[in-house]
């Protein structure tokens, strides 16, 4: 028994639903892009702040900073050798 026309959704209504879904996906994609861009900016700002702090530490106490760098390098060498 074939379904009656009243039971089947119209092609226009189906097309409108597909268009709405497409717009929703596009809006979601744009929102994710904005959020990702914002997070990337925060990471870059944090990295820049860390770099400035490191530069200040090197200027204030160059020998101590050099010693710490040598120690960290030594520990990394031991860990990576294993």
trRosetta pair geometry for C-beta under 8 A, 3 or more apart (Angstrom, degrees):
i j d omega theta_ij theta_ji phi_ij phi_ji
3 7 4.8 -108 -180 76 108 129
3 8 5.8 116 114 -51 126 98
4 7 5.1 93 62 3 77 103
4 8 7.7 -157 95 -5 42 89
5 8 6.0 -64 -149 36 37 106
9 13 5.1 -112 180 80 100 123
9 14 5.3 115 117 -56 121 96
10 13 4.6 92 59 7 87 101
10 14 6.9 -155 93 -4 46 87
11 14 5.6 -56 -147 40 33 113
11 15 6.1 38 152 -23 66 106
12 15 5.6 -53 -147 36 30 113
12 16 6.4 31 153 -20 63 104
13 16 5.6 -52 -149 35 33 112
13 17 6.5 35 151 -20 64 103
14 17 5.6 -51 -149 34 33 113
14 18 6.4 33 152 -18 65 104
15 18 5.7 -53 -147 36 31 111
15 19 6.3 32 153 -19 64 106
16 19 5.6 -54 -147 37 32 112
16 20 6.4 34 153 -20 65 104
17 20 5.7 -53 -148 35 31 112
17 21 6.4 32 153 -18 64 105
18 21 5.7 -53 -149 36 32 112
18 22 6.4 36 151 -22 65 105
19 22 5.5 -51 -148 34 33 114
19 23 6.5 33 153 -18 65 103
20 23 5.8 -52 -148 36 32 110
20 24 6.3 34 152 -20 65 106
21 24 5.6 -54 -147 37 32 113
21 25 6.3 31 154 -18 66 105
22 25 5.9 -55 -148 36 30 109
22 26 6.3 30 153 -19 64 108
23 26 5.6 -56 -147 38 31 113
23 27 6.3 33 154 -19 66 105
24 27 5.7 -53 -147 36 30 111
24 28 6.3 31 154 -18 64 106
25 28 5.7 -54 -147 38 31 112
25 29 6.3 35 152 -22 65 105
26 29 5.7 -52 -147 35 30 113
26 30 6.5 30 154 -17 63 105
27 30 5.8 -54 -149 37 31 111
27 31 6.4 34 152 -20 65 105
28 31 5.6 -53 -148 35 32 113
28 32 6.4 31 154 -18 65 105
29 32 5.8 -55 -149 37 30 110
29 33 6.4 33 152 -21 64 105
30 33 5.6 -51 -148 33 33 114
30 34 6.5 32 154 -18 65 104
31 34 5.8 -55 -150 36 31 110
31 35 6.3 28 153 -16 66 107
32 35 5.7 -54 -144 39 32 110
32 36 6.1 32 157 -18 66 108
33 36 5.8 -57 -146 39 28 110
33 37 6.2 29 155 -20 64 108
34 37 5.7 -55 -147 36 29 112
34 38 6.3 31 154 -21 64 106
35 38 5.7 -53 -149 35 31 112
35 39 6.4 29 153 -17 64 106
36 39 5.7 -54 -147 37 32 110
36 40 6.3 34 154 -21 65 105
37 40 5.6 -53 -148 34 31 113
37 41 6.5 34 152 -20 64 103
38 41 5.8 -53 -153 33 32 112
38 42 6.6 32 150 -19 64 104
39 42 5.6 -52 -150 34 35 113
39 43 6.5 35 153 -18 67 103
40 43 5.8 -52 -148 36 33 111
40 44 6.3 33 153 -18 65 107
41 44 5.7 -56 -147 38 31 111
41 45 6.3 33 154 -20 65 106
42 45 5.7 -53 -147 36 31 112
42 46 6.3 31 154 -18 64 106
43 46 5.7 -55 -148 37 31 111
43 47 6.3 31 153 -19 65 106
44 47 5.7 -53 -146 37 31 111
44 48 6.3 33 154 -19 64 105
45 48 5.7 -54 -148 36 30 111
45 49 6.4 32 153 -19 64 105
46 49 5.7 -52 -149 36 31 112
46 50 6.4 32 152 -19 64 105
47 50 5.7 -53 -148 36 32 112
47 51 6.4 35 152 -21 64 105
48 51 5.6 -52 -148 35 33 113
48 52 6.5 34 153 -19 65 104
49 52 5.8 -53 -149 36 32 111
49 53 6.4 32 153 -18 65 106
50 53 5.6 -54 -147 38 32 112
50 54 6.3 35 152 -21 65 106
51 54 5.6 -53 -147 36 31 113
51 55 6.4 33 153 -19 64 104
52 55 5.7 -52 -148 36 31 112
52 56 6.5 33 152 -19 64 105
53 56 5.7 -53 -149 36 32 113
53 57 6.4 33 152 -20 64 105
54 57 5.6 -53 -148 35 32 112
54 58 6.4 32 154 -19 65 104
54 65 8.0 118 -167 -148 72 132
55 58 5.8 -54 -148 35 32 111
55 59 6.4 29 154 -17 64 106
56 59 5.8 -57 -149 37 31 110
56 60 6.2 24 157 -16 67 109
57 60 5.9 -57 -142 40 29 107
57 61 6.4 -41 -179 47 66 90
57 65 5.4 132 131 -90 97 126
58 61 7.7 -92 -133 67 16 51
58 62 5.6 45 -177 -105 63 71
58 65 4.8 -127 -100 92 61 170
59 62 7.2 15 -113 -60 13 90
61 64 4.0 -10 148 36 120 119
61 65 5.8 132 97 -23 79 91
62 65 5.8 -60 -144 40 29 111
62 66 6.1 31 158 -21 66 107
63 66 5.7 -54 -147 36 29 111
63 67 6.4 32 153 -20 63 106
64 67 5.7 -55 -151 35 31 114
64 68 6.5 30 152 -18 64 104
65 68 5.7 -53 -149 36 32 111
65 69 6.4 34 152 -20 65 105
66 69 5.6 -53 -149 35 32 112
66 70 6.4 34 152 -19 65 104
67 70 5.7 -53 -148 35 31 111
67 71 6.4 32 153 -18 64 107
68 71 5.6 -55 -149 37 33 113
68 72 6.3 32 155 -18 67 105
69 72 5.8 -52 -145 37 30 109
69 73 6.2 32 154 -19 63 108
70 73 5.7 -57 -148 39 29 113
70 74 6.3 34 152 -23 64 106
71 74 5.6 -52 -147 33 30 113
71 75 6.5 27 156 -15 64 105
72 75 5.8 -55 -149 39 32 110
72 76 6.3 31 153 -18 66 107
73 76 5.7 -55 -145 38 30 110
73 77 6.3 35 154 -23 64 105
74 77 5.7 -54 -152 32 29 114
74 78 6.7 28 152 -17 63 103
75 78 5.7 -53 -150 34 34 110
75 79 6.3 29 154 -15 67 108
76 79 5.7 -57 -144 42 32 109
76 80 5.9 22 161 -13 69 112
77 80 6.2 -59 -137 42 24 103
77 81 6.2 33 159 -30 61 109
78 81 5.9 -56 -151 26 26 115
78 82 7.4 26 155 -24 58 101
79 82 6.4 -58 -165 22 33 109
